[in-house]
Amino acid sequence: MPKHRITADQYGTHNADTFFIQDGLTTISGFDPAHDRVLFVGNSYSDIISLDKPYDGWEFDTYAGVHFEVHAVDYNGDGITDTQITGSDSTVILYSVDPDSLWGWNLAGG
């Protein structure tokens, strides 16, 4: 059962996409770690959050001081690992993306 209400279902394209995340639950299909980015909207910062490579159990803080945790889950029960990024007011699900396939520059914002 989701912790937050679904506020957006977003879909990637074949181009470099930026997914803007606000409060609530955002599900993202078609996220490509090779060129897509998740931008946590909180203030004017849009820089990358960390140079560290995300992994299951990784934790980070945005520039606005919001704490997030990254987990490998099978959110939709299809047998494929998804990435769940959870903070106090928002959760992002990257369908069919293992946290180990992400790079620090995939996560940006305030």
Beta strands, then each sheet from edge to edge (+ up, - down):
strand 1: 6-11
strand 2: 18-21
strand 3: 24-29
strand 4: 37-40
strand 5: 59-61
strand 6: 67-73
strand 7: 82-86
strand 8: 90-94
strand 9: 107-109
sheet 1: 1+ 3+ 8+ 7- 6+ 5-
sheet 2: 2+ 4+ 9+
end
